[in-house]
């Protein structure tokens, strides 16, 4: 069942055609990662889904309604890219202010403890560090027990430990039946969390599927080895090396290894690995640029 969807959505921002016919479904109970380089149209698409903008053409539905309808937005919890807080309020007061907008919110203490804000409850929001303010912004998205949490770059500015703690809370929310739409530039985050991925580029959908299917579509394998200088090898799509450590990306790892043997290369520490989601993402963008 779909909790949100777009159909043939177009949106122009000034002279820029930010979205050019995007179709996307957000299905109940999944975590959908929306990926793309800067300027791809991700934040514009999110703004349409949460009712902050209207499409120039096409249709956007949230919980079966126009997202600009306040009744539709009752299912939402949102963490935008940038968040401002009333300057005179403390952390606890901000949480309580947001709770007041929902019929069955989490208890204030639960919100503070789950997102590592308990010791900051009485601190003025202007005294928070960047990472603390970001944790508060993410906590507010879950405060009202939403059906759909829309998280736009939620872990930007967080340290590794805080990011992992947030991943656990997102997974906890999803295991409880919640749905998440996540935008992120941390591709390992999408690979760790996402049930499904949508890649957009220049306002159009480039690819859609599970992380594994995206990686299979690219069809590359990563070959790592230690050796001296390598000869020119056919079938290498990308190549990096540091000292004697070489990494090659190819569609046929077996043929590449046979070429190494045929050329008499003295190599060791050979590894043949699937590509990561980040590597697949970069390969998709390269294909788009050279097409």
ROKEKOL-555856 format. One record per residue (C-alpha): residue in three letters; x, y, z; residue number from 1. Coordinates in Angstrom, 2 decimals. Layout:
N
> Ala; X; Y; Z; NUM
...
//
This chain:
291
> Unk; 0.00; 0.00; 0.00; 1
> Unk; 1.31; 3.46; -0.93; 2
> Unk; 1.42; 6.19; 1.69; 3
> Unk; 2.81; 8.80; -0.74; 4
> Unk; 3.32; 9.05; -4.49; 5
> Unk; 4.20; 11.38; -7.33; 6
> Unk; 3.08; 11.03; -10.95; 7
> Unk; 4.75; 12.85; -13.85; 8
> Unk; 5.75; 15.68; -11.52; 9
> Unk; 7.33; 18.78; -13.01; 10
> Unk; 8.63; 21.75; -11.03; 11
> Unk; 10.54; 24.81; -12.17; 12
> Unk; 12.43; 27.01; -9.70; 13
> Unk; 13.21; 30.23; -11.50; 14
> Unk; 15.13; 29.30; -14.63; 15
> Unk; 15.95; 25.80; -13.36; 16
> Unk; 13.72; 22.86; -14.25; 17
> Unk; 14.23; 21.07; -10.94; 18
> Unk; 11.92; 18.11; -11.66; 19
> Unk; 11.08; 16.73; -15.08; 20
> Unk; 8.40; 14.06; -14.91; 21
> Unk; 9.31; 12.16; -11.74; 22
> Unk; 7.27; 9.11; -10.71; 23
> Unk; 7.87; 7.76; -7.21; 24
> Unk; 5.97; 5.57; -4.73; 25
> Unk; 6.59; 5.42; -0.98; 26
> Unk; 5.19; 2.15; 0.32; 27
> Unk; 3.90; 1.51; 3.84; 28
> Unk; 6.50; -0.06; 6.14; 29
> Unk; 9.56; 0.49; 3.96; 30
> Unk; 12.59; 2.72; 4.15; 31
> Unk; 13.03; 4.40; 0.78; 32
> Unk; 16.33; 6.19; 0.17; 33
> Unk; 16.17; 9.05; -2.34; 34
> Unk; 19.65; 9.54; -3.79; 35
> Unk; 21.22; 11.94; -6.23; 36
> Unk; 24.06; 14.45; -6.55; 37
> Unk; 23.70; 18.05; -5.44; 38
> Unk; 21.12; 19.78; -7.59; 39
> Unk; 19.43; 16.53; -8.66; 40
> Unk; 16.02; 17.66; -7.36; 41
> Unk; 15.81; 15.65; -4.12; 42
> Unk; 14.92; 18.51; -1.78; 43
> Unk; 12.43; 19.93; -4.29; 44
> Unk; 10.73; 16.54; -4.50; 45
> Unk; 10.62; 16.28; -0.70; 46
> Unk; 9.12; 19.78; -0.46; 47
> Unk; 6.28; 18.69; -2.77; 48
> Unk; 5.60; 15.53; -0.77; 49
> Unk; 5.34; 17.42; 2.54; 50
> Unk; 3.13; 20.18; 1.10; 51
> Unk; 5.58; 23.08; 1.13; 52
> Unk; 5.37; 23.52; -2.65; 53
> Unk; 2.92; 22.61; -5.38; 54
> Unk; 3.93; 20.95; -8.66; 55
> Unk; 3.70; 22.91; -11.90; 56
> Unk; 2.37; 19.75; -13.57; 57
> Unk; 1.62; 16.24; -12.41; 58
> Unk; 0.13; 14.87; -9.21; 59
> Unk; 1.40; 14.45; -5.65; 60
> Unk; -0.57; 12.44; -3.09; 61
> Unk; 0.08; 11.99; 0.63; 62
> Unk; -2.15; 9.55; 2.49; 63
> Unk; -4.48; 9.73; -0.53; 64
> Unk; -4.79; 13.54; -0.40; 65
> Unk; -3.12; 16.70; -1.64; 66
> Unk; -0.14; 17.22; 0.74; 67
> Unk; -1.16; 20.87; 1.17; 68
> Unk; -4.28; 19.66; 2.98; 69
> Unk; -3.52; 19.82; 6.74; 70
> Unk; -5.47; 16.58; 7.24; 71
> Unk; -3.02; 14.79; 4.93; 72
> Unk; 0.00; 16.07; 6.84; 73
> Unk; -1.16; 14.60; 10.17; 74
> Unk; 0.62; 11.37; 9.22; 75
> Unk; 3.95; 13.20; 8.79; 76
> Unk; 7.04; 13.76; 10.83; 77
> Unk; 9.73; 15.80; 9.07; 78
> Unk; 13.40; 16.66; 9.52; 79
> Unk; 14.27; 19.36; 6.95; 80
> Unk; 17.83; 20.11; 5.87; 81
> Unk; 17.85; 23.35; 7.83; 82
> Unk; 16.02; 23.85; 11.12; 83
> Unk; 15.51; 27.00; 13.20; 84
> Unk; 14.22; 27.02; 16.77; 85
> Unk; 12.48; 29.74; 18.81; 86
> Unk; 15.50; 31.42; 20.45; 87
> Unk; 14.11; 31.68; 23.96; 88
> Unk; 13.12; 28.02; 24.36; 89
> Unk; 14.91; 25.14; 26.02; 90
> Unk; 15.25; 21.71; 24.43; 91
> Unk; 12.44; 20.21; 26.53; 92
> Unk; 10.14; 23.09; 25.63; 93
> Unk; 10.77; 22.62; 21.90; 94
> Unk; 9.84; 18.95; 22.18; 95
> Unk; 6.68; 19.82; 24.11; 96
> Unk; 5.75; 22.47; 21.55; 97
> Unk; 5.93; 19.91; 18.74; 98
> Unk; 4.11; 17.25; 20.80; 99
> Unk; 1.15; 19.61; 21.18; 100
> Unk; 0.41; 19.37; 17.46; 101
> Unk; -0.24; 15.60; 17.51; 102
> Unk; -3.12; 13.58; 19.02; 103
> Unk; -0.98; 10.73; 20.42; 104
> Unk; 2.65; 11.82; 20.73; 105
> Unk; 5.52; 10.08; 22.47; 106
> Unk; 6.19; 11.15; 26.04; 107
> Unk; 8.69; 14.00; 26.29; 108
> Unk; 11.03; 11.87; 28.43; 109
> Unk; 11.00; 9.08; 25.82; 110
> Unk; 11.90; 11.49; 23.03; 111
> Unk; 14.76; 13.01; 24.99; 112
> Unk; 16.21; 9.69; 26.12; 113
> Unk; 15.88; 7.86; 22.81; 114
> Unk; 17.77; 10.57; 20.92; 115
> Unk; 20.46; 11.26; 23.50; 116
> Unk; 19.02; 14.60; 24.60; 117
> Unk; 18.21; 13.82; 28.25; 118
> Unk; 21.16; 15.74; 29.68; 119
> Unk; 20.37; 18.68; 27.39; 120
> Unk; 16.70; 19.02; 28.33; 121
> Unk; 17.13; 22.33; 30.20; 122
> Unk; 19.66; 23.82; 27.79; 123
> Unk; 18.66; 26.78; 25.63; 124
> Unk; 18.52; 25.73; 21.99; 125
> Unk; 20.99; 28.47; 21.03; 126
> Unk; 23.59; 26.83; 23.28; 127
> Unk; 23.47; 23.53; 21.39; 128
> Unk; 26.35; 22.40; 19.22; 129
> Unk; 25.65; 21.71; 15.55; 130
> Unk; 25.43; 17.96; 16.15; 131
> Unk; 23.16; 18.39; 19.19; 132
> Unk; 20.83; 20.70; 17.25; 133
> Unk; 20.71; 18.11; 14.47; 134
> Unk; 19.82; 15.32; 16.90; 135
> Unk; 16.98; 17.49; 18.21; 136
> Unk; 15.74; 18.09; 14.65; 137
> Unk; 15.62; 14.35; 13.99; 138
> Unk; 13.96; 13.64; 17.34; 139
> Unk; 11.15; 16.06; 16.49; 140
> Unk; 10.32; 14.06; 13.34; 141
> Unk; 9.39; 11.06; 15.52; 142
> Unk; 7.76; 12.93; 18.39; 143
> Unk; 4.18; 12.67; 17.06; 144
> Unk; 4.31; 8.91; 16.30; 145
> Unk; 4.00; 9.59; 12.54; 146
> Unk; 3.17; 6.96; 9.96; 147
> Unk; 5.72; 8.54; 7.60; 148
> Unk; 8.99; 10.15; 8.70; 149
> Unk; 10.62; 12.29; 5.99; 150
> Unk; 14.29; 12.79; 6.84; 151
> Unk; 16.20; 15.17; 4.56; 152
> Unk; 19.93; 14.65; 5.15; 153
> Unk; 19.28; 13.76; 8.82; 154
> Unk; 22.83; 12.78; 9.83; 155
> Unk; 24.72; 15.72; 8.35; 156
> Unk; 27.08; 17.07; 11.01; 157
> Unk; 26.80; 14.04; 13.30; 158
> Unk; 29.80; 12.06; 14.48; 159
> Unk; 30.05; 8.36; 13.69; 160
> Unk; 28.66; 7.19; 17.03; 161
> Unk; 25.68; 9.57; 16.87; 162
> Unk; 24.99; 8.50; 13.30; 163
> Unk; 24.93; 4.82; 14.29; 164
> Unk; 22.61; 5.56; 17.22; 165
> Unk; 20.25; 7.36; 14.87; 166
> Unk; 20.32; 4.39; 12.49; 167
> Unk; 19.15; 2.20; 15.36; 168
> Unk; 16.25; 4.55; 16.13; 169
> Unk; 15.22; 4.67; 12.47; 170
> Unk; 15.28; 0.87; 12.32; 171
> Unk; 13.28; 0.69; 15.55; 172
> Unk; 10.66; 3.01; 14.06; 173
> Unk; 10.44; 0.92; 10.89; 174
> Unk; 10.20; -2.35; 12.82; 175
> Unk; 7.21; -0.82; 14.63; 176
> Unk; 5.43; -0.36; 11.30; 177
> Unk; 6.62; 3.15; 10.42; 178
> Unk; 7.63; 4.30; 6.95; 179
> Unk; 10.73; 6.39; 6.20; 180
> Unk; 11.70; 8.53; 3.23; 181
> Unk; 15.40; 9.35; 3.59; 182
> Unk; 17.67; 11.57; 1.55; 183
> Unk; 21.37; 11.26; 2.23; 184
> Unk; 24.80; 11.85; 0.74; 185
> Unk; 26.21; 9.04; 2.91; 186
> Unk; 25.78; 6.11; 0.56; 187
> Unk; 26.81; 3.59; 3.24; 188
> Unk; 23.83; 4.91; 5.21; 189
> Unk; 21.45; 4.11; 2.37; 190
> Unk; 23.05; 0.69; 1.88; 191
> Unk; 22.71; -0.12; 5.59; 192
> Unk; 19.10; 1.06; 5.99; 193
> Unk; 17.19; 1.11; 2.72; 194
> Unk; 14.72; -1.49; 1.51; 195
> Unk; 14.52; 0.37; -1.80; 196
> Unk; 16.45; 3.13; -3.54; 197
> Unk; 15.42; 5.77; -6.07; 198
> Unk; 18.26; 7.59; -7.85; 199
> Unk; 17.43; 10.89; -9.51; 200
> Unk; 19.67; 13.08; -11.64; 201
> Unk; 18.90; 16.41; -13.28; 202
> Unk; 15.27; 16.15; -12.26; 203
> Unk; 14.65; 12.70; -13.74; 204
> Unk; 14.55; 9.17; -12.29; 205
> Unk; 17.78; 7.38; -13.19; 206
> Unk; 17.24; 4.04; -11.44; 207
> Unk; 14.95; 2.38; -8.89; 208
> Unk; 15.11; -0.87; -6.95; 209
> Unk; 16.64; -2.59; -3.95; 210
> Unk; 20.28; -1.74; -3.15; 211
> Unk; 21.26; -5.19; -4.42; 212
> Unk; 19.38; -4.76; -7.70; 213
> Unk; 21.02; -1.37; -8.26; 214
> Unk; 24.43; -2.96; -7.78; 215
> Unk; 23.54; -5.83; -10.12; 216
> Unk; 22.37; -3.38; -12.77; 217
> Unk; 25.80; -1.78; -12.85; 218
> Unk; 27.32; -5.25; -13.31; 219
> Unk; 30.77; -4.41; -11.95; 220
> Unk; 33.07; -6.32; -9.62; 221
> Unk; 35.90; -4.84; -7.59; 222
> Unk; 39.27; -6.58; -7.86; 223
> Unk; 41.96; -5.73; -5.31; 224
> Unk; 45.52; -7.01; -5.34; 225
> Unk; 49.08; -6.19; -4.38; 226
> Unk; 51.65; -6.04; -7.21; 227
> Unk; 54.21; -3.86; -8.92; 228
> Unk; 53.28; -1.94; -12.05; 229
> Unk; 50.36; -3.43; -13.99; 230
> Unk; 50.19; -3.75; -17.77; 231
> Unk; 47.28; -2.28; -19.71; 232
> Unk; 44.37; -4.64; -19.14; 233
> Unk; 41.20; -4.89; -21.26; 234
> Unk; 37.81; -4.58; -19.62; 235
> Unk; 38.84; -2.28; -16.77; 236
> Unk; 36.16; 0.37; -16.22; 237
> Unk; 37.94; 2.21; -13.44; 238
> Unk; 41.36; 1.94; -11.83; 239
> Unk; 42.98; 3.28; -8.65; 240
> Unk; 46.25; 2.47; -6.95; 241
> Unk; 48.36; 3.55; -4.01; 242
> Unk; 51.93; 2.27; -4.00; 243
> Unk; 51.59; -1.47; -4.72; 244
> Unk; 47.90; -1.73; -3.75; 245
> Unk; 45.69; -1.77; -6.86; 246
> Unk; 41.89; -1.62; -7.17; 247
> Unk; 40.24; -2.33; -10.52; 248
> Unk; 36.57; -2.32; -11.45; 249
> Unk; 35.48; -4.68; -14.22; 250
> Unk; 32.43; -6.49; -15.57; 251
> Unk; 34.38; -9.79; -15.82; 252
> Unk; 36.63; -10.44; -12.84; 253
> Unk; 37.55; -13.95; -14.00; 254
> Unk; 38.82; -12.68; -17.35; 255
> Unk; 40.78; -9.95; -15.60; 256
> Unk; 42.54; -12.46; -13.34; 257
> Unk; 43.36; -14.64; -16.37; 258
> Unk; 44.91; -11.60; -18.07; 259
> Unk; 47.05; -10.97; -15.00; 260
> Unk; 48.32; -14.55; -15.11; 261
> Unk; 48.84; -14.42; -18.89; 262
> Unk; 50.98; -11.28; -18.49; 263
> Unk; 53.04; -12.96; -15.79; 264
> Unk; 52.11; -10.39; -13.13; 265
> Unk; 53.48; -11.36; -9.73; 266
> Unk; 50.51; -10.49; -7.49; 267
> Unk; 49.31; -11.35; -3.98; 268
> Unk; 46.41; -10.59; -1.60; 269
> Unk; 43.87; -10.99; -4.40; 270
> Unk; 40.27; -10.09; -3.51; 271
> Unk; 37.22; -10.13; -5.79; 272
> Unk; 34.32; -8.26; -4.23; 273
> Unk; 30.91; -6.90; -5.23; 274
> Unk; 30.74; -3.15; -5.60; 275
> Unk; 29.27; -1.02; -2.82; 276
> Unk; 26.12; 1.02; -3.36; 277
> Unk; 28.30; 4.13; -3.51; 278
> Unk; 30.41; 2.65; -6.31; 279
> Unk; 27.27; 1.58; -8.18; 280
> Unk; 25.82; 5.08; -7.73; 281
> Unk; 28.95; 6.69; -9.18; 282
> Unk; 28.92; 4.24; -12.09; 283
> Unk; 25.29; 5.15; -12.86; 284
> Unk; 26.17; 8.84; -12.90; 285
> Unk; 29.16; 8.14; -15.17; 286
> Unk; 26.89; 6.26; -17.56; 287
> Unk; 24.47; 9.18; -17.61; 288
> Unk; 27.23; 11.71; -18.30; 289
> Unk; 28.75; 9.68; -21.16; 290
> Unk; 25.41; 8.63; -22.70; 291
//
